[in-house]
Amino acid sequence: MKGLLIRASESGEQLEMIYISAKGDVSQRVIKVLNVSSESLKAYCYTRNQFRTFKLENILSIVPLKHHRRGA
């Protein structure tokens, strides 16, 4: 996971993440990783339109964002 986060921070690639908060609330978010440390990551959250810090241990799933193409 950490390799994906570092690559995304270097390339600017957006990621889709499922995250569980300290309160136990699960959310799905689209983020742009800005910085990765040993315990957390700083990112811009497109879902909340804010800069956020996320604990790595609370990330349930994270994958590159897939852009859906429309049409026949």
OpenMM code with the backbone's topology and positions (N, CA, C; nanometers):
from openmm import Vec3, app, unit

residues = "MET LYS GLY LEU LEU ILE ARG ALA SER GLU SER GLY GLU GLN LEU GLU MET ILE TYR ILE SER ALA LYS GLY ASP VAL SER GLN ARG VAL ILE LYS VAL LEU ASN VAL SER SER GLU SER LEU LYS ALA TYR CYS TYR THR ARG ASN GLN PHE ARG THR PHE LYS LEU GLU ASN ILE LEU SER ILE VAL PRO LEU LYS HIS HIS ARG ARG GLY ALA".split()
positions = [
    Vec3(0.0824, -0.1194, 0.0000),
    Vec3(0.0000, 0.0000, 0.0000),
    Vec3(0.0868, 0.1258, 0.0000),
    Vec3(0.1937, 0.1235, 0.0795),
    Vec3(0.2761, 0.2432, 0.0910),
    Vec3(0.3391, 0.2801, -0.0431),
    Vec3(0.3777, 0.1783, -0.1219),
    Vec3(0.4338, 0.2037, -0.2545),
    Vec3(0.3354, 0.2759, -0.3440),
    Vec3(0.2092, 0.2336, -0.3400),
    Vec3(0.1037, 0.2988, -0.4181),
    Vec3(0.0875, 0.4443, -0.3752),
    Vec3(0.0888, 0.4687, -0.2452),
    Vec3(0.0722, 0.6047, -0.1935),
    Vec3(0.1879, 0.6953, -0.2355),
    Vec3(0.3094, 0.6426, -0.2292),
    Vec3(0.4259, 0.7226, -0.2680),
    Vec3(0.4229, 0.7519, -0.4174),
    Vec3(0.3914, 0.6506, -0.4992),
    Vec3(0.3813, 0.6728, -0.6443),
    Vec3(0.2739, 0.7761, -0.6766),
    Vec3(0.1603, 0.7674, -0.6077),
    Vec3(0.0509, 0.8621, -0.6319),
    Vec3(0.0904, 1.0041, -0.5907),
    Vec3(0.1675, 1.0170, -0.4835),
    Vec3(0.2102, 1.1514, -0.4406),
    Vec3(0.3065, 1.2114, -0.5413),
    Vec3(0.3889, 1.1282, -0.6053),
    Vec3(0.4843, 1.1765, -0.7043),
    Vec3(0.4184, 1.2079, -0.8383),
    Vec3(0.3186, 1.1284, -0.8771),
    Vec3(0.2555, 1.1446, -1.0088),
    Vec3(0.1329, 1.2350, -1.0072),
    Vec3(0.0745, 1.2559, -0.8889),
    Vec3(-0.0479, 1.3358, -0.8809),
    Vec3(-0.1723, 1.2562, -0.9142),
    Vec3(-0.1579, 1.1240, -0.9262),
    Vec3(-0.2711, 1.0374, -0.9585),
    Vec3(-0.3745, 1.0385, -0.8461),
    Vec3(-0.5018, 1.0402, -0.8829),
    Vec3(-0.6084, 1.0348, -0.7836),
    Vec3(-0.6326, 0.8902, -0.7421),
    Vec3(-0.6661, 0.8723, -0.6151),
    Vec3(-0.6947, 0.7402, -0.5612),
    Vec3(-0.8349, 0.7363, -0.5032),
    Vec3(-0.8929, 0.6176, -0.5038),
    Vec3(-1.0231, 0.5959, -0.4405),
    Vec3(-0.9982, 0.5140, -0.3143),
    Vec3(-1.0497, 0.5627, -0.2035),
    Vec3(-1.0170, 0.5034, -0.0738),
    Vec3(-1.1440, 0.4749, 0.0050),
    Vec3(-1.1432, 0.3631, 0.0777),
    Vec3(-1.2473, 0.3358, 0.1766),
    Vec3(-1.1790, 0.3498, 0.3115),
    Vec3(-1.2352, 0.4359, 0.3956),
    Vec3(-1.1709, 0.4772, 0.5202),
    Vec3(-1.2682, 0.4632, 0.6362),
    Vec3(-1.2158, 0.4202, 0.7504),
    Vec3(-1.2986, 0.4125, 0.8712),
    Vec3(-1.2459, 0.5154, 0.9712),
    Vec3(-1.3348, 0.6006, 1.0185),
    Vec3(-1.2955, 0.7061, 1.1119),
    Vec3(-1.2763, 0.6495, 1.2523),
    Vec3(-1.2230, 0.7305, 1.3412),
    Vec3(-1.2040, 0.6897, 1.4805),
    Vec3(-1.3373, 0.6555, 1.5468),
    Vec3(-1.4457, 0.7145, 1.4966),
    Vec3(-1.5798, 0.6877, 1.5504),
    Vec3(-1.6411, 0.5607, 1.4918),
    Vec3(-1.5768, 0.5048, 1.3902),
    Vec3(-1.6288, 0.3844, 1.3276),
    Vec3(-1.7123, 0.4095, 1.2039),
    Vec3(-1.7162, 0.5344, 1.1560),
    Vec3(-1.7909, 0.5669, 1.0349),
    Vec3(-1.7073, 0.5308, 0.9129),
    Vec3(-1.7672, 0.4573, 0.8197),
    Vec3(-1.6982, 0.4174, 0.6972),
    Vec3(-1.7397, 0.5113, 0.5851),
    Vec3(-1.6392, 0.5591, 0.5090),
    Vec3(-1.6684, 0.6481, 0.3972),
    Vec3(-1.5827, 0.6112, 0.2768),
    Vec3(-1.6350, 0.6423, 0.1594),
    Vec3(-1.5606, 0.6226, 0.0351),
    Vec3(-1.5200, 0.7602, -0.0138),
    Vec3(-1.3916, 0.7787, -0.0457),
    Vec3(-1.3403, 0.9109, -0.0809),
    Vec3(-1.2500, 0.9034, -0.2028),
    Vec3(-1.2425, 1.0148, -0.2729),
    Vec3(-1.1463, 1.0315, -0.3815),
    Vec3(-1.0451, 1.1332, -0.3320),
    Vec3(-0.9156, 1.0958, -0.3366),
    Vec3(-0.8122, 1.1810, -0.2803),
    Vec3(-0.6950, 1.1992, -0.3766),
    Vec3(-0.6180, 1.3039, -0.3511),
    Vec3(-0.4896, 1.3268, -0.4164),
    Vec3(-0.3860, 1.3333, -0.3044),
    Vec3(-0.2935, 1.2394, -0.3028),
    Vec3(-0.1948, 1.2286, -0.1957),
    Vec3(-0.0909, 1.3394, -0.2095),
    Vec3(-0.0646, 1.4094, -0.0998),
    Vec3(0.0344, 1.5161, -0.0982),
    Vec3(0.1624, 1.4742, -0.0277),
    Vec3(0.1486, 1.3966, 0.0817),
    Vec3(0.2637, 1.3588, 0.1619),
    Vec3(0.2310, 1.2302, 0.2376),
    Vec3(0.3307, 1.1420, 0.2478),
    Vec3(0.3128, 1.0158, 0.3199),
    Vec3(0.4173, 1.0086, 0.4303),
    Vec3(0.3724, 0.9792, 0.5526),
    Vec3(0.4652, 0.9586, 0.6644),
    Vec3(0.4508, 0.8131, 0.7119),
    Vec3(0.5171, 0.7798, 0.8201),
    Vec3(0.5132, 0.6411, 0.8677),
    Vec3(0.3757, 0.6001, 0.9210),
    Vec3(0.2974, 0.6959, 0.9709),
    Vec3(0.1681, 0.6617, 1.0306),
    Vec3(0.0473, 0.7262, 0.9637),
    Vec3(0.0702, 0.8249, 0.8757),
    Vec3(-0.0434, 0.8958, 0.8171),
    Vec3(-0.0108, 0.9467, 0.6775),
    Vec3(-0.1124, 0.9991, 0.6132),
    Vec3(-0.0912, 1.0641, 0.4842),
    Vec3(-0.1709, 1.1928, 0.4824),
    Vec3(-0.1158, 1.2915, 0.4149),
    Vec3(-0.1860, 1.4173, 0.3935),
    Vec3(-0.2327, 1.4170, 0.2498),
    Vec3(-0.3577, 1.4574, 0.2305),
    Vec3(-0.4162, 1.4509, 0.0975),
    Vec3(-0.5222, 1.5581, 0.0807),
    Vec3(-0.5511, 1.5885, -0.0461),
    Vec3(-0.6673, 1.6699, -0.0755),
    Vec3(-0.7823, 1.5734, -0.0992),
    Vec3(-0.8914, 1.5908, -0.0260),
    Vec3(-1.0080, 1.5043, -0.0377),
    Vec3(-1.1107, 1.5720, -0.1284),
    Vec3(-1.1306, 1.5147, -0.2476),
    Vec3(-1.2276, 1.5711, -0.3420),
    Vec3(-1.3707, 1.5494, -0.2931),
    Vec3(-1.3917, 1.4490, -0.2109),
    Vec3(-1.5254, 1.4215, -0.1574),
    Vec3(-1.5696, 1.5334, -0.0626),
    Vec3(-1.4773, 1.5810, 0.0211),
    Vec3(-1.5076, 1.6863, 0.1187),
    Vec3(-1.4600, 1.8251, 0.0738),
    Vec3(-1.3839, 1.8293, -0.0364),
    Vec3(-1.3254, 1.9541, -0.0864),
    Vec3(-1.2413, 2.0234, 0.0198),
    Vec3(-1.1583, 1.9438, 0.0879),
    Vec3(-1.0719, 1.9945, 0.1949),
    Vec3(-0.9425, 1.9153, 0.1997),
    Vec3(-0.8382, 1.9779, 0.2564),
    Vec3(-0.7157, 1.9059, 0.2861),
    Vec3(-0.7400, 1.8252, 0.4136),
    Vec3(-0.6982, 1.6986, 0.4136),
    Vec3(-0.7224, 1.6106, 0.5269),
    Vec3(-0.5984, 1.5280, 0.5576),
    Vec3(-0.5899, 1.4815, 0.6824),
    Vec3(-0.4872, 1.3873, 0.7240),
    Vec3(-0.5571, 1.2572, 0.7611),
    Vec3(-0.5079, 1.1465, 0.7055),
    Vec3(-0.5680, 1.0156, 0.7272),
    Vec3(-0.4656, 0.9226, 0.7929),
    Vec3(-0.5093, 0.8459, 0.8924),
    Vec3(-0.4228, 0.7459, 0.9546),
    Vec3(-0.4146, 0.6251, 0.8617),
    Vec3(-0.2941, 0.5777, 0.8361),
    Vec3(-0.2764, 0.4629, 0.7476),
    Vec3(-0.3484, 0.3395, 0.8008),
    Vec3(-0.3496, 0.3220, 0.9321),
    Vec3(-0.4135, 0.2035, 0.9909),
    Vec3(-0.5651, 0.2029, 0.9719),
    Vec3(-0.6249, 0.3188, 0.9389),
    Vec3(-0.7701, 0.3271, 0.9200),
    Vec3(-0.8129, 0.3150, 0.7737),
    Vec3(-0.7167, 0.2964, 0.6842),
    Vec3(-0.7503, 0.2785, 0.5424),
    Vec3(-0.7862, 0.1323, 0.5213),
    Vec3(-0.9102, 0.1080, 0.4806),
    Vec3(-0.9571, -0.0285, 0.4581),
    Vec3(-0.9210, -0.0774, 0.3185),
    Vec3(-0.9245, 0.0144, 0.2209),
    Vec3(-0.8943, -0.0201, 0.0825),
    Vec3(-0.8530, 0.1067, 0.0097),
    Vec3(-0.7564, 0.0928, -0.0826),
    Vec3(-0.7176, 0.2083, -0.1630),
    Vec3(-0.6686, 0.1588, -0.2987),
    Vec3(-0.7223, 0.2187, -0.4048),
    Vec3(-0.6890, 0.1791, -0.5416),
    Vec3(-0.6844, 0.3032, -0.6300),
    Vec3(-0.6160, 0.2937, -0.7445),
    Vec3(-0.6192, 0.4063, -0.8388),
    Vec3(-0.7624, 0.4325, -0.8846),
    Vec3(-0.7956, 0.5600, -0.9020),
    Vec3(-0.9301, 0.5975, -0.9458),
    Vec3(-0.9486, 0.5565, -1.0904),
    Vec3(-1.0569, 0.4869, -1.1161),
    Vec3(-1.0890, 0.4469, -1.2526),
    Vec3(-1.1898, 0.5444, -1.3095),
    Vec3(-1.1541, 0.6044, -1.4220),
    Vec3(-1.2454, 0.6961, -1.4886),
    Vec3(-1.3349, 0.6148, -1.5814),
    Vec3(-1.4628, 0.6284, -1.5604),
    Vec3(-1.5589, 0.5529, -1.6403),
    Vec3(-1.5873, 0.6285, -1.7688),
    Vec3(-1.5720, 0.5576, -1.8800),
    Vec3(-1.6038, 0.6196, -2.0084),
    Vec3(-1.7485, 0.5909, -2.0423),
    Vec3(-1.8116, 0.6896, -2.0995),
    Vec3(-1.9514, 0.6732, -2.1388),
    Vec3(-1.9602, 0.6595, -2.2907),
    Vec3(-2.0656, 0.5944, -2.3348),
    Vec3(-2.0855, 0.5818, -2.4785),
    Vec3(-2.1001, 0.4373, -2.5181),
    Vec3(-2.1210, 0.4186, -2.6461),
    Vec3(-2.1459, 0.2833, -2.6975),
    Vec3(-2.0185, 0.2084, -2.7271),
] * unit.nanometer
topology = app.Topology()
chain = topology.addChain("A")
for resn in residues:
    res = topology.addResidue(resn, chain)
    for name in ("N", "CA", "C"):
        topology.addAtom(name, app.Element.getBySymbol(name[0]), res)
